[in-house]
Amino acid sequence: MNKAVRHRLRPRWPLRGSLAGAIVLLATLVAALAVMLTGLVSGETAHANAEAQERDRLARQATVLSRVPAPPSLLREDEQRLAGSNGVRLAVVAPNGRVAGPAAPALTDADRDRLLSGRPVSATATLDGGNFMVEAHPAHGGGAVVLIQPMTDVGRAASRMQRSLLLPMGTGLVGAALAGAFLARRIARPLASAAAVAHRLAAGERGLHGPAGGPVEAVELGSSLTVLDQALTRSENRQREFLLSVSHEIRTPLTVVKGYAEALDDGVVPAGELPAVGRTLLTETRRLDGFVSDLLRLARLEADDFHLDIRRTDLGALVEEAAETWSRLCARHHVDFRLERPNSPVLADTDGFRVRQIADGLLENALRVTPEGSPLVLALRAEGGHAVIQVRDGGPGLSDDDAAVAFERGVLRDRYRDIRPVGSGLGLAIAHRLTTRLGGTITAGGQGPEGGACFTVRLPGSAVG
């Protein structure tokens, strides 16, 4: 594969940043957003908790002071300083309803009446432009104690709480980044492996397997690459077999053309046979043209298999044409060639070119193993709505085991390569493949009437004209 193709196949996403980096960044951003939202929520929560804690403390202090036997004595300067040491202001409600003390302006008439009725007060008031918490508790023996505290104390307490959350939130952010890095590594590693396998497939390597680890999606991607590798292998094998098949089939017409050309060059063809020789050369040249067309179709990616052209075909004329060619070839090898056919035409809707290809393949295979003086028969007949073509020879024949594997590519060739003449091992496999595509069947018999093998092809839709 040239550099330009490899460049086009190279993935583009690394130019925009790696997937691992994107996952780490995304995880960090999500964690940062979560930390921000947590900070906002925790700020409100911290303020509420701080206020609740300060109110609770202020309420307990008011409760303690309310148990003093003479609450009005709390107005003495020393006890006011004690109450105000944390910014707390004090007021005392006398049993007669009079309110005295620095916190008196924060107490409303409704709050005073509530205290005199024996119920505590917990409220918020504005005093001297500032907000205060108000906690008041009825006193023993009548009256009440009122304490107020600035809300700024709550803010400072909330800030302390928020600062205590900074370390956990920062730790969570770092942990999220580390988790994102681990996740990115886990996801990106099988994807990188899959990309490497894809590049190797594009470069022509086969027999590869996609990565099997990682998340489910990565495993599915690896499985898809494995399936793709298998599909490419099958497709390339089919194309390779097709090329081998065509190369194998081209040899027969080339042999005929070469033989007649040599005969013409040597001047051994009688003048009266020149028209017949010309017809044979023309027929074989047309067959060669058909094979070349197959190759062109493959090159244009129109198909990676044999093309069929189904039409009404006179099989009698077809076997006559084949007999004219093969009788001369058999004569050269001193083999007795015979043609058996009915007097009436045998018609079938099929591809005559492919039928001739089947017959030639079987005849070539038979001639190779038929000894001198032995017969080689090409027979045609109509039988039960089928056209039956047989090729029988006087060669060594086939055993039952041979007949069972006769159409498997290369099996008989490997079995008999050291015993008898063999070809490329493709001829019978091609004949079986073509017969099947034509909708027919082909069988191999161990012993025919001539003593050798017998191959029978049945094609559908025949009629005797």
C-alpha positions as CSV (number, residue, x, y, z in Angstrom):
1,M,0.0,0.0,0.0
2,N,1.5,3.3,-1.0
3,K,2.1,6.2,1.4
4,A,-0.8,8.3,0.0
5,V,-3.3,5.5,0.8
6,R,-1.8,5.0,4.3
7,H,-2.0,8.7,5.0
8,R,-5.7,8.7,4.0
9,L,-6.3,5.7,6.3
10,R,-4.6,7.3,9.3
11,P,-7.2,8.4,11.9
12,R,-7.8,12.1,12.2
13,W,-8.8,12.3,15.9
14,P,-5.3,12.5,17.3
15,L,-4.9,15.9,15.7
16,R,-7.7,17.1,17.9
17,G,-6.4,15.7,21.1
18,S,-6.3,12.1,22.4
19,L,-9.4,10.3,23.6
20,A,-7.7,9.7,26.9
21,G,-7.0,13.4,27.4
22,A,-10.5,14.3,26.5
23,I,-11.9,11.8,29.1
24,V,-9.5,13.1,31.8
25,L,-10.5,16.7,31.0
26,L,-14.2,15.8,31.0
27,A,-14.0,13.9,34.3
28,T,-12.1,16.8,35.8
29,L,-14.7,19.4,34.6
30,V,-17.5,17.3,35.8
31,A,-15.8,16.9,39.2
32,A,-15.1,20.7,39.3
33,L,-18.7,21.4,38.5
34,A,-19.8,19.0,41.2
35,V,-17.4,20.7,43.7
36,M,-18.8,24.1,42.8
37,L,-22.4,22.9,43.3
38,T,-21.4,21.2,46.5
39,G,-19.7,24.4,47.7
40,L,-22.9,26.5,46.9
41,V,-25.1,24.0,48.7
42,S,-22.7,23.5,51.6
43,G,-22.5,27.3,52.0
44,E,-26.2,27.6,52.6
45,T,-26.1,24.5,54.7
46,A,-23.2,25.7,56.7
47,H,-24.9,29.1,57.4
48,A,-28.1,27.3,58.5
49,N,-26.1,25.0,60.7
50,A,-24.1,27.8,62.2
51,E,-27.2,29.8,62.9
52,A,-28.9,26.8,64.5
53,Q,-25.8,26.2,66.7
54,E,-25.5,29.8,67.7
55,R,-29.3,30.0,68.5
56,D,-29.0,26.8,70.5
57,R,-26.1,28.2,72.5
58,L,-27.9,31.5,73.0
59,A,-31.1,29.7,74.0
60,R,-29.3,27.6,76.6
61,Q,-27.6,30.7,78.0
62,A,-31.0,32.4,78.3
63,T,-32.4,29.4,80.0
64,V,-29.6,29.3,82.5
65,L,-29.9,33.1,83.3
66,S,-33.7,32.7,83.6
67,R,-33.2,30.4,86.6
68,V,-31.4,33.1,88.6
69,P,-33.7,33.9,91.6
70,A,-33.9,37.7,90.9
71,P,-33.5,38.2,87.1
72,P,-33.6,42.0,87.5
73,S,-30.3,41.8,89.3
74,L,-28.8,40.7,86.0
75,L,-28.7,44.3,85.1
76,R,-25.8,44.8,87.3
77,E,-22.8,45.9,85.4
78,D,-20.6,42.9,86.1
79,E,-23.2,40.4,85.0
80,Q,-23.9,42.5,81.9
81,R,-20.2,42.3,81.0
82,L,-20.4,38.5,81.5
83,A,-23.4,38.2,79.2
84,G,-21.8,40.5,76.6
85,S,-18.4,38.9,76.5
86,N,-19.2,37.3,73.1
87,G,-21.2,40.2,71.7
88,V,-24.3,39.1,73.4
89,R,-26.7,41.8,74.8
90,L,-29.1,41.4,77.7
91,A,-32.5,42.6,78.6
92,V,-34.8,41.7,81.5
93,V,-38.6,41.8,81.4
94,A,-40.1,42.5,84.8
95,P,-43.2,40.8,86.0
96,N,-45.1,44.1,85.4
97,G,-44.0,44.1,81.8
98,R,-41.3,46.7,82.0
99,V,-38.3,45.9,79.8
100,A,-34.8,47.1,80.7
101,G,-31.3,46.5,79.3
102,P,-29.3,47.0,76.1
103,A,-31.3,44.3,74.2
104,A,-34.7,45.9,75.1
105,P,-35.2,47.7,71.7
106,A,-35.1,44.2,69.9
107,L,-38.1,42.9,71.9
108,T,-41.5,43.6,70.4
109,D,-44.7,44.0,72.4
110,A,-45.9,40.7,71.0
111,D,-42.7,39.0,72.1
112,R,-43.1,40.6,75.6
113,D,-46.7,39.4,76.0
114,R,-45.6,35.9,74.8
115,L,-42.9,35.8,77.5
116,L,-45.2,37.0,80.2
117,S,-47.6,34.3,79.3
118,G,-44.8,31.8,80.0
119,R,-43.7,30.9,76.5
120,P,-40.1,31.3,75.1
121,V,-39.3,33.5,72.1
122,S,-36.9,32.7,69.2
123,A,-36.8,35.4,66.6
124,T,-34.7,37.7,64.5
125,A,-34.7,41.5,65.0
126,T,-33.0,44.6,63.5
127,L,-31.2,46.8,65.9
128,D,-28.9,49.8,65.1
129,G,-28.9,48.8,61.4
130,G,-27.8,45.2,62.1
131,N,-29.6,41.9,62.3
132,F,-29.7,40.0,65.6
133,M,-30.8,36.6,66.8
134,V,-33.3,37.0,69.7
135,E,-33.6,34.2,72.3
136,A,-35.8,34.8,75.4
137,H,-37.0,32.5,78.2
138,P,-39.5,33.1,81.0
139,A,-37.9,33.5,84.4
140,H,-38.8,31.7,87.6
141,G,-41.0,33.9,89.8
142,G,-42.2,36.0,86.8
143,G,-40.6,38.1,84.2
144,A,-38.1,36.9,81.5
145,V,-34.5,37.1,80.3
146,V,-33.8,38.3,76.7
147,L,-30.5,37.7,74.9
148,I,-29.6,39.0,71.4
149,Q,-26.5,38.2,69.4
150,P,-25.3,39.7,66.1
151,M,-25.8,37.6,62.9
152,T,-22.2,38.5,62.0
153,D,-21.2,35.9,64.5
154,V,-23.2,33.3,62.5
155,G,-21.4,34.4,59.3
156,R,-18.0,33.8,61.0
157,A,-19.0,30.4,62.2
158,A,-20.3,29.5,58.8
159,S,-17.0,30.6,57.2
160,R,-15.1,28.3,59.6
161,M,-17.4,25.4,58.5
162,Q,-16.9,26.2,54.9
163,R,-13.1,26.3,55.2
164,S,-13.2,22.9,56.9
165,L,-14.8,21.6,53.7
166,L,-12.1,22.8,51.3
167,L,-9.8,19.9,51.9
168,P,-12.4,17.2,51.3
169,M,-13.7,18.9,48.2
170,G,-10.1,19.4,46.9
171,T,-9.4,15.7,47.6
172,G,-12.6,14.8,45.7
173,L,-11.5,16.9,42.7
174,V,-8.1,15.2,42.6
175,G,-9.6,11.8,43.1
176,A,-12.0,12.5,40.2
177,A,-9.1,13.5,37.9
178,L,-7.2,10.3,38.9
179,A,-10.3,8.2,38.3
180,G,-10.8,9.9,34.9
181,A,-7.2,9.0,34.0
182,F,-7.7,5.4,35.0
183,L,-11.0,5.2,33.1
184,A,-9.4,6.9,30.0
185,R,-6.6,4.4,30.1
186,R,-9.0,1.5,30.3
187,I,-11.1,2.8,27.4
188,A,-8.4,4.2,25.2
189,R,-6.1,1.2,25.4
190,P,-8.5,-1.3,23.5
191,L,-9.4,1.5,21.1
192,A,-5.8,2.1,20.3
193,S,-5.3,-1.6,19.8
194,A,-8.3,-1.7,17.5
195,A,-6.9,1.2,15.5
196,A,-3.6,-0.6,15.2
197,V,-5.4,-3.8,13.9
198,A,-7.4,-1.7,11.4
199,H,-4.2,-0.1,10.1
200,R,-2.6,-3.6,9.7
201,L,-5.7,-4.8,7.9
202,A,-5.6,-1.8,5.6
203,A,-1.9,-2.6,4.9
204,G,-2.8,-6.1,3.7
205,E,-2.2,-8.3,6.8
206,R,-4.7,-11.0,7.5
207,G,-5.4,-13.5,10.2
208,L,-5.6,-10.7,12.8
209,H,-7.9,-10.5,15.8
210,G,-9.4,-7.4,17.4
211,P,-8.8,-6.7,21.1
212,A,-10.9,-8.8,23.4
213,G,-10.6,-6.7,26.6
214,G,-12.1,-3.4,27.8
215,P,-15.6,-2.1,27.9
216,V,-18.5,-3.9,26.1
217,E,-18.3,-1.4,23.2
218,A,-14.6,-1.9,22.8
219,V,-15.1,-5.7,22.8
220,E,-17.8,-5.3,20.1
221,L,-15.4,-3.2,18.1
222,G,-12.7,-5.9,18.4
223,S,-15.2,-8.6,17.4
224,S,-16.2,-6.5,14.3
225,L,-12.6,-6.1,13.3
226,T,-12.2,-9.9,13.6
227,V,-15.3,-10.4,11.4
228,L,-14.0,-7.9,9.0
229,D,-10.6,-9.7,8.8
230,Q,-12.5,-13.0,8.1
231,A,-14.7,-11.3,5.4
232,L,-11.6,-9.8,3.7
233,T,-9.9,-13.1,3.8
234,R,-12.9,-14.9,2.3
235,S,-13.3,-12.3,-0.4
236,E,-9.6,-12.3,-1.3
237,N,-9.6,-16.1,-1.4
238,R,-12.5,-16.1,-3.7
239,Q,-10.8,-13.6,-6.0
240,R,-7.6,-15.7,-5.9
241,E,-9.5,-18.9,-6.6
242,F,-11.3,-17.1,-9.5
243,L,-8.0,-16.0,-11.0
244,L,-6.6,-19.5,-10.6
245,S,-9.8,-20.9,-12.1
246,V,-9.7,-18.6,-15.1
247,S,-6.0,-19.2,-15.6
248,H,-6.7,-22.9,-15.5
249,E,-9.5,-22.7,-18.0
250,I,-7.6,-20.4,-20.4
251,R,-5.0,-23.1,-20.9
252,T,-7.4,-25.4,-22.9
253,P,-8.3,-22.9,-25.7
254,L,-4.7,-21.7,-25.7
255,T,-3.5,-25.3,-26.2
256,V,-5.9,-25.7,-29.2
257,V,-5.0,-22.4,-30.7
258,K,-1.3,-23.1,-30.2
259,G,-1.6,-26.6,-31.8
260,Y,-3.4,-25.4,-34.9
261,A,-1.1,-22.4,-35.2
262,E,1.9,-24.8,-35.2
263,A,0.2,-27.1,-37.7
264,L,-0.5,-24.1,-40.0
265,D,3.1,-22.9,-39.6
266,D,4.4,-26.3,-40.4
267,G,2.1,-26.6,-43.4
268,V,0.7,-29.9,-42.3
269,V,-3.0,-28.9,-42.5
270,P,-4.5,-30.0,-45.9
271,A,-6.1,-27.2,-47.9
272,G,-9.5,-28.8,-47.6
273,E,-9.4,-28.6,-43.8
274,L,-8.5,-25.0,-43.6
275,P,-12.1,-23.7,-43.2
276,A,-12.7,-26.2,-40.4
277,V,-9.4,-25.2,-38.7
278,G,-10.4,-21.6,-39.1
279,R,-13.8,-22.2,-37.4
280,T,-12.1,-24.0,-34.6
281,L,-9.6,-21.2,-34.1
282,L,-12.4,-18.7,-34.2
283,T,-14.4,-20.7,-31.6
284,E,-11.5,-21.0,-29.2
285,T,-10.6,-17.3,-29.7
286,R,-14.2,-16.4,-28.6
287,R,-13.8,-18.6,-25.6
288,L,-10.6,-16.8,-24.7
289,D,-12.4,-13.5,-25.1
290,G,-15.1,-14.8,-22.6
291,F,-12.4,-15.6,-20.0
292,V,-10.8,-12.2,-20.5
293,S,-14.2,-10.6,-20.0
294,D,-14.4,-12.4,-16.7
295,L,-11.1,-10.9,-15.6
296,L,-12.3,-7.4,-16.7
297,R,-15.4,-7.8,-14.6
298,L,-13.3,-8.7,-11.6
299,A,-11.0,-5.8,-12.2
300,R,-14.0,-3.4,-12.3
301,L,-15.3,-4.9,-9.1
302,E,-18.5,-5.9,-10.9
303,A,-18.3,-9.4,-9.5
304,D,-15.8,-11.8,-8.0
305,D,-17.4,-14.9,-9.4
306,F,-18.4,-16.2,-12.8
307,H,-21.0,-14.2,-14.8
308,L,-24.0,-16.1,-16.2
309,D,-25.8,-15.3,-19.5
310,I,-28.9,-17.5,-19.5
311,R,-30.7,-18.1,-22.8
312,R,-32.2,-20.8,-24.9
313,T,-29.3,-23.0,-26.0
314,D,-29.0,-25.9,-28.4
315,L,-26.9,-28.3,-26.4
316,G,-26.6,-30.7,-29.4
317,A,-24.8,-28.1,-31.4
318,L,-22.7,-27.2,-28.4
319,V,-21.4,-30.8,-28.0
320,E,-20.9,-31.0,-31.7
321,E,-18.6,-28.0,-31.5
322,A,-16.8,-29.4,-28.5
323,A,-16.4,-32.8,-30.3
324,E,-14.7,-31.1,-33.3
325,T,-12.1,-29.7,-31.0
326,W,-11.5,-32.6,-28.7
327,S,-11.5,-35.3,-31.5
328,R,-8.4,-33.7,-32.9
329,L,-6.8,-33.4,-29.5
330,C,-7.6,-37.0,-28.7
331,A,-6.2,-38.1,-32.1
332,R,-2.9,-36.6,-31.2
333,H,-2.8,-38.7,-28.0
334,H,-4.0,-41.8,-29.9
335,V,-7.2,-41.8,-27.8
336,D,-10.5,-43.0,-29.4
337,F,-12.9,-40.1,-29.1
338,R,-16.6,-40.7,-29.5
339,L,-19.7,-38.5,-29.5
340,E,-23.1,-39.8,-28.5
341,R,-26.1,-37.5,-29.0
342,P,-29.7,-37.8,-30.1
343,N,-30.7,-36.9,-33.6
344,S,-33.1,-34.3,-32.4
345,P,-31.9,-31.0,-30.8
346,V,-31.7,-30.9,-27.0
347,L,-32.7,-27.4,-25.8
348,A,-32.2,-25.8,-22.4
349,D,-32.4,-22.4,-20.8
350,T,-28.8,-22.1,-19.7
351,D,-25.5,-20.4,-20.3
352,G,-23.9,-22.3,-23.3
353,F,-20.5,-20.7,-22.7
354,R,-20.4,-22.1,-19.1
355,V,-21.8,-25.5,-20.2
356,R,-18.9,-25.7,-22.8
357,Q,-16.5,-24.7,-20.0
358,I,-17.9,-27.6,-17.8
359,A,-17.5,-30.1,-20.7
360,D,-14.0,-28.9,-21.6
361,G,-12.9,-29.2,-17.9
362,L,-14.2,-32.8,-17.7
363,L,-12.8,-33.8,-21.1
364,E,-9.4,-32.3,-20.2
365,N,-9.4,-34.2,-16.9
366,A,-10.4,-37.5,-18.7
367,L,-7.8,-37.1,-21.5
368,R,-5.0,-36.7,-19.0
369,V,-5.6,-40.1,-17.5
370,T,-6.8,-42.1,-20.6
371,P,-4.1,-44.3,-22.0
372,E,-3.5,-44.7,-25.7
373,G,-6.0,-46.8,-27.5
374,S,-8.7,-46.4,-24.8
375,P,-12.0,-44.6,-25.4
376,L,-13.1,-41.2,-24.4
377,V,-16.8,-40.5,-24.7
378,L,-18.8,-37.2,-24.7
379,A,-22.5,-38.1,-24.5
380,L,-25.7,-36.0,-24.5
381,R,-29.3,-37.0,-23.9
382,A,-32.6,-35.6,-22.6
383,E,-33.9,-37.4,-19.5
384,G,-36.9,-36.5,-17.4
385,G,-36.9,-32.8,-18.1
386,H,-33.2,-32.5,-17.7
387,A,-30.3,-32.3,-20.2
388,V,-27.7,-35.0,-19.2
389,I,-24.1,-34.6,-20.3
390,Q,-21.7,-37.4,-19.6
391,V,-17.9,-37.7,-20.0
392,R,-16.7,-41.3,-19.8
393,D,-13.2,-42.6,-20.2
394,G,-11.2,-45.8,-20.3
395,G,-8.7,-44.7,-17.7
396,P,-8.0,-46.1,-14.2
397,G,-11.3,-44.9,-12.8
398,L,-12.2,-43.7,-9.3
399,S,-12.7,-45.6,-6.1
400,D,-15.7,-44.9,-3.9
401,D,-13.5,-42.7,-1.7
402,D,-12.3,-40.8,-4.7
403,A,-15.8,-40.2,-6.0
404,A,-16.8,-38.8,-2.6
405,V,-14.1,-36.1,-2.7
406,A,-13.8,-35.7,-6.5
407,F,-15.0,-32.1,-6.5
408,E,-13.0,-30.8,-3.6
409,R,-10.2,-28.6,-4.8
410,G,-6.9,-30.3,-5.0
411,V,-7.8,-33.5,-3.1
412,L,-7.4,-36.0,-6.0
413,R,-4.4,-34.1,-7.2
414,D,-2.6,-34.5,-3.9
415,R,-3.7,-38.1,-3.7
416,Y,-2.4,-39.2,-7.1
417,R,0.4,-36.7,-8.0
418,D,3.0,-39.5,-7.7
419,I,0.9,-42.2,-9.4
420,R,-0.7,-40.7,-12.5
421,P,-0.7,-37.5,-14.5
422,V,-2.5,-34.7,-12.6
423,G,-3.5,-31.1,-13.3
424,S,-3.7,-28.1,-11.0
425,G,-6.5,-29.7,-9.0
426,L,-9.0,-27.0,-10.0
427,G,-10.8,-28.5,-13.0
428,L,-13.4,-30.7,-11.2
429,A,-13.9,-28.1,-8.5
430,I,-14.7,-25.5,-11.2
431,A,-17.0,-27.9,-13.0
432,H,-18.9,-28.5,-9.7
433,R,-19.1,-24.8,-9.0
434,L,-20.4,-23.9,-12.4
435,T,-22.9,-26.7,-12.5
436,T,-24.3,-25.6,-9.2
437,R,-24.6,-22.0,-10.3
438,L,-26.5,-23.2,-13.4
439,G,-29.0,-25.0,-11.1
440,G,-27.8,-28.4,-12.0
441,T,-26.0,-31.3,-10.4
442,I,-22.8,-33.2,-11.2
443,T,-21.8,-36.6,-9.9
444,A,-18.7,-38.8,-10.2
445,G,-19.0,-42.5,-10.8
446,G,-16.1,-44.9,-10.1
447,Q,-16.6,-47.2,-13.1
448,G,-18.3,-46.4,-16.4
449,P,-19.1,-48.6,-19.4
450,E,-15.7,-47.9,-20.9
451,G,-14.0,-49.1,-17.7
452,G,-12.9,-45.8,-16.3
453,A,-14.5,-42.8,-14.6
454,C,-17.9,-41.4,-15.5
455,F,-18.9,-37.8,-14.8
456,T,-22.6,-36.9,-15.2
457,V,-24.0,-33.4,-15.4
458,R,-27.7,-32.8,-15.2
459,L,-29.0,-29.4,-16.2
460,P,-32.7,-28.3,-15.7
461,G,-35.3,-27.3,-18.2
462,S,-34.4,-29.4,-21.2
463,A,-36.6,-30.1,-24.2
464,V,-36.2,-32.2,-27.3
465,G,-36.7,-30.1,-30.4
